[in-house]
Amino acid sequence: MTSAADWFQGARPRTLGAAVSPVLVGTAVASRYGDVIWWRAGFCLLLAIALQVGVNYANDYSDGVRGIDTQRRGPVRLTASGLAPPQRVKRAAMLSFALGGLLGIGLAIAVDWRLVIVGAVSILAAALYSGGPKPYASSGLGEVMVLVFFGFVATCGSTYAHLERVPWLAVGAAVPVGLLACAILLVNNLRDVDSDRDVGKRTLAVRVGKARTRSLYRGSVLLSFLAALALAPDAPGALVALLAAPLAVPPLRIVTHKSDPPALIQALIATGRLQLVFSALLAAGLAV
């Protein structure tokens, strides 16, 4: 029997900040231009979390049945560890995606039916990250898709749910949120670069090597803070996000100087914390 604790850990709760962050920022942007409709904000938040949990279970299933997860260090993998049968993990992913789909349909009915298309594309992208005949995670496109969906789509979509339009401030605010989500994936793939190479999973980190992956990580973190600075002329409150800078120091040091998986796991956790705090501060500044 798979325990509730196993399923909870398999959902990788420490990654959920990547789902929460764009909703916080997108909702804050909307508050500058009109009234926030709180039930829609709640739907956006639950939708983002459902899709994040769905993609985590889908990756667990796809990598597990391909034998990719057997040598990895990090959060528990239900399929590879044998804690849950593959079909049950697949079913959990589908249920999460279905819940996200229902929430998306609810928003679409209230806001704009075109949101159904956005939701369908988002679910398809989540399912094909590690699944399907040609997983794009193995094509080095994972970080690009994270920037698109965890940055622009999620942030701008959360703003659109209230305003039914996307001001340029939402697009600009999506940049640092997406870059920090990319940083999370970069340090995750840096940790797994050797095992991924051994099993033929050609992530961006495998393709460019460890040194360039470290540089991309540092660039993503630095550019996120520069992006907050760039927002200041139109939204001076965005500068509040710079208060998160001390949280960037520990993971930057680890990624720069260490290679062992336990240390990189700590960098992964710290990067997730950085993104959530940065986004919460940015949202607070934008809402003022």
C-alpha positions as CSV (number, residue, x, y, z in Angstrom):
1,M,0.0,0.0,0.0
2,T,1.2,3.5,-0.9
3,S,0.7,5.7,2.2
4,A,-0.7,9.2,2.1
5,A,2.8,10.5,3.1
6,D,4.3,8.8,0.1
7,W,1.8,10.4,-2.3
8,F,2.4,13.8,-0.6
9,Q,6.2,13.5,-1.1
10,G,5.7,12.2,-4.6
11,A,3.8,15.4,-5.4
12,R,7.1,17.2,-4.6
13,P,5.5,19.9,-2.3
14,R,8.7,21.9,-2.3
15,T,8.2,22.7,-6.0
16,L,4.7,24.2,-5.5
17,G,6.2,27.6,-5.0
18,A,6.8,27.7,-8.7
19,A,3.0,27.4,-9.2
20,V,2.0,29.9,-6.5
21,S,4.5,32.6,-7.5
22,P,3.1,33.6,-10.9
23,V,-0.5,33.7,-9.5
24,L,0.6,36.1,-6.7
25,V,2.4,38.4,-9.1
26,G,-0.3,38.3,-11.8
27,T,-3.1,39.0,-9.2
28,A,-1.1,41.9,-7.8
29,V,-0.7,43.4,-11.3
30,A,-4.4,43.1,-11.8
31,S,-5.1,45.0,-8.5
32,R,-3.3,48.1,-10.0
33,Y,-5.8,48.4,-12.8
34,G,-9.1,47.3,-11.3
35,D,-10.8,45.2,-8.7
36,V,-9.5,41.7,-7.9
37,I,-12.2,39.0,-8.0
38,W,-11.1,36.8,-5.2
39,W,-12.9,33.6,-6.3
40,R,-11.1,33.9,-9.6
41,A,-7.8,34.3,-7.8
42,G,-8.6,31.2,-5.8
43,F,-9.4,29.2,-9.0
44,C,-6.1,30.4,-10.6
45,L,-4.1,29.3,-7.6
46,L,-5.8,25.9,-7.4
47,L,-5.4,25.4,-11.1
48,A,-1.7,26.2,-11.0
49,I,-1.1,23.8,-8.1
50,A,-3.1,21.1,-9.8
51,L,-1.1,21.4,-13.0
52,Q,2.2,21.4,-11.0
53,V,1.2,18.3,-9.1
54,G,0.1,16.7,-12.3
55,V,3.4,17.4,-14.1
56,N,5.3,16.0,-11.1
57,Y,3.3,12.8,-11.1
58,A,3.5,12.6,-14.9
59,N,7.3,13.0,-14.8
60,D,7.5,10.4,-12.0
61,Y,5.6,7.9,-14.2
62,S,7.3,8.6,-17.5
63,D,10.9,8.6,-16.1
64,G,10.1,5.7,-13.9
65,V,8.9,3.4,-16.7
66,R,11.8,4.5,-18.9
67,G,14.3,3.5,-16.2
68,I,15.6,7.1,-15.9
69,D,15.1,7.6,-12.2
70,T,16.9,4.6,-10.8
71,Q,20.2,6.4,-10.1
72,R,18.8,9.8,-9.1
73,R,19.2,11.7,-5.8
74,G,16.5,13.9,-4.7
75,P,12.7,13.8,-3.8
76,V,11.1,10.4,-3.6
77,R,10.1,8.8,-7.0
78,L,7.1,6.7,-6.5
79,T,7.5,4.6,-9.7
80,A,11.2,4.1,-9.7
81,S,11.3,3.2,-6.0
82,G,8.4,0.8,-6.3
83,L,6.3,2.7,-3.7
84,A,3.4,2.8,-6.2
85,P,2.5,0.9,-9.3
86,P,3.2,2.9,-12.5
87,Q,-0.5,2.8,-13.5
88,R,-1.5,4.4,-10.2
89,V,1.0,7.1,-10.6
90,K,-0.2,7.7,-14.1
91,R,-3.8,7.8,-12.8
92,A,-2.8,10.4,-10.2
93,A,-1.3,12.6,-12.9
94,M,-4.5,12.3,-15.0
95,L,-6.7,13.2,-12.0
96,S,-4.6,16.2,-11.2
97,F,-4.8,17.4,-14.8
98,A,-8.5,16.7,-14.9
99,L,-9.0,18.9,-11.8
100,G,-7.0,21.6,-13.4
101,G,-9.1,21.3,-16.5
102,L,-12.3,21.6,-14.6
103,L,-11.0,24.7,-12.8
104,G,-9.9,26.2,-16.1
105,I,-13.3,25.6,-17.6
106,G,-14.9,27.4,-14.7
107,L,-12.7,30.4,-15.3
108,A,-13.3,30.2,-19.0
109,I,-17.1,30.3,-18.5
110,A,-16.8,33.4,-16.3
111,V,-14.1,35.2,-18.2
112,D,-13.3,34.1,-21.8
113,W,-13.8,30.8,-23.6
114,R,-10.4,31.2,-25.2
115,L,-8.9,30.3,-21.9
116,V,-9.9,26.7,-22.6
117,I,-7.3,26.7,-25.4
118,V,-4.7,28.1,-23.1
119,G,-5.5,25.5,-20.5
120,A,-5.5,22.7,-23.0
121,V,-2.1,23.7,-24.3
122,S,-0.7,24.0,-20.8
123,I,-1.9,20.5,-19.8
124,L,-0.4,19.1,-23.1
125,A,2.9,20.8,-22.4
126,A,3.0,19.5,-18.8
127,A,2.2,15.9,-20.0
128,L,4.8,16.0,-22.8
129,Y,7.7,17.3,-20.6
130,S,8.8,13.7,-19.9
131,G,6.1,11.8,-21.7
132,G,5.1,11.0,-25.2
133,P,7.3,9.7,-28.0
134,K,9.7,12.7,-28.0
135,P,9.8,14.3,-24.5
136,Y,11.0,17.9,-24.9
137,A,12.9,17.7,-21.6
138,S,15.3,15.4,-23.5
139,S,15.6,17.9,-26.3
140,G,17.0,20.6,-24.1
141,L,13.8,22.7,-24.2
142,G,12.7,22.2,-20.6
143,E,14.0,25.6,-19.4
144,V,12.4,27.4,-22.4
145,M,9.0,25.8,-21.7
146,V,9.3,26.6,-18.0
147,L,9.9,30.3,-18.8
148,V,6.9,30.3,-21.2
149,F,4.4,28.5,-19.0
150,F,5.5,29.2,-15.4
151,G,6.5,32.7,-16.3
152,F,4.4,34.4,-19.1
153,V,1.4,32.1,-19.3
154,A,0.7,31.7,-15.6
155,T,1.5,35.3,-14.7
156,C,-0.3,37.0,-17.6
157,G,-3.2,34.5,-17.4
158,S,-3.7,35.3,-13.7
159,T,-3.9,39.0,-14.6
160,Y,-6.3,38.3,-17.5
161,A,-8.6,36.4,-15.2
162,H,-9.5,39.7,-13.5
163,L,-9.0,42.4,-16.2
164,E,-9.8,40.4,-19.4
165,R,-6.7,42.0,-20.9
166,V,-2.9,41.8,-20.3
167,P,-1.2,45.1,-19.5
168,W,2.5,45.4,-20.4
169,L,3.4,45.4,-16.6
170,A,2.1,41.8,-16.4
171,V,4.4,40.8,-19.2
172,G,7.4,42.5,-17.5
173,A,6.6,41.1,-14.1
174,A,6.4,37.6,-15.6
175,V,10.1,37.8,-16.6
176,P,11.7,37.5,-13.1
177,V,9.1,34.9,-12.0
178,G,9.9,32.8,-15.1
179,L,13.6,33.2,-14.7
180,L,13.6,32.0,-11.1
181,A,11.5,29.0,-12.2
182,C,14.2,28.3,-14.8
183,A,16.8,28.5,-12.1
184,I,15.0,25.8,-10.1
185,L,15.0,23.5,-13.1
186,L,18.7,24.3,-13.9
187,V,19.9,23.3,-10.5
188,N,17.7,20.2,-10.5
189,N,19.2,19.1,-13.9
190,L,22.7,20.0,-12.7
191,R,22.3,17.6,-9.9
192,D,21.1,14.9,-12.2
193,V,23.4,15.6,-15.2
194,D,25.6,12.5,-14.8
195,S,22.6,10.1,-14.3
196,D,20.7,11.7,-17.1
197,R,23.7,11.4,-19.5
198,D,24.0,7.7,-18.6
199,V,20.4,6.9,-19.5
200,G,20.4,9.1,-22.6
201,K,18.2,11.9,-21.3
202,R,19.7,15.0,-23.0
203,T,18.5,17.9,-20.8
204,L,20.0,21.3,-21.4
205,A,22.5,20.6,-18.6
206,V,23.6,17.5,-20.4
207,R,23.9,19.3,-23.7
208,V,25.9,22.3,-22.5
209,G,27.8,20.7,-19.6
210,K,28.1,21.5,-15.9
211,A,30.2,24.8,-16.3
212,R,27.7,26.4,-18.6
213,T,24.7,25.2,-16.6
214,R,26.2,26.9,-13.5
215,S,26.6,30.1,-15.6
216,L,23.0,29.8,-16.8
217,Y,21.9,29.4,-13.2
218,R,23.8,32.5,-12.1
219,G,22.5,34.4,-15.0
220,S,18.9,33.5,-14.3
221,V,19.1,34.6,-10.7
222,L,20.9,37.9,-11.5
223,L,18.6,38.8,-14.4
224,S,15.5,38.2,-12.2
225,F,16.7,41.0,-9.9
226,L,17.7,43.2,-12.8
227,A,14.2,42.7,-14.2
228,A,12.7,43.9,-10.9
229,L,14.8,47.0,-11.3
230,A,13.6,47.5,-14.8
231,L,10.0,47.6,-13.6
232,A,10.7,50.4,-11.2
233,P,10.0,53.4,-13.6
234,D,6.4,52.2,-14.0
235,A,6.0,50.5,-10.6
236,P,8.4,51.7,-8.0
237,G,7.1,49.2,-5.5
238,A,8.7,46.5,-7.5
239,L,12.0,47.4,-5.8
240,V,10.7,45.7,-2.7
241,A,11.6,42.4,-4.4
242,L,15.3,43.3,-4.0
243,L,14.9,42.6,-0.3
244,A,15.0,38.9,-1.3
245,A,18.7,39.3,-2.5
246,P,20.2,37.8,0.7
247,L,18.3,34.6,0.0
248,A,20.1,34.3,-3.3
249,V,23.6,34.1,-1.8
250,P,23.6,30.6,-0.3
251,P,22.3,28.7,-3.5
252,L,24.6,30.8,-5.7
253,R,27.6,29.8,-3.5
254,I,26.6,26.1,-3.6
255,V,26.0,26.0,-7.3
256,T,29.3,27.8,-8.0
257,H,31.5,25.7,-5.7
258,K,29.9,22.3,-5.0
259,S,28.9,19.4,-7.2
260,D,27.7,16.7,-4.8
261,P,24.0,15.8,-5.0
262,P,23.2,16.5,-1.3
263,A,24.6,20.1,-1.6
264,L,22.7,20.7,-4.9
265,I,19.5,19.4,-3.2
266,Q,19.9,22.1,-0.6
267,A,20.5,24.6,-3.5
268,L,17.3,23.4,-5.1
269,I,15.3,24.0,-1.9
270,A,16.9,27.4,-1.4
271,T,16.1,28.4,-4.9
272,G,12.5,27.5,-4.5
273,R,12.4,29.5,-1.3
274,L,14.0,32.4,-3.1
275,Q,11.5,32.4,-5.9
276,L,8.5,32.3,-3.5
277,V,9.8,35.1,-1.3
278,F,10.9,37.2,-4.2
279,S,7.5,36.8,-5.9
280,A,5.6,37.5,-2.6
281,L,7.6,40.7,-2.1
282,L,7.2,41.7,-5.8
283,A,3.5,41.1,-5.5
284,A,3.3,43.2,-2.3
285,G,5.2,46.0,-4.0
286,L,3.1,46.0,-7.1
287,A,-0.2,45.9,-5.2
288,V,0.7,49.1,-3.2
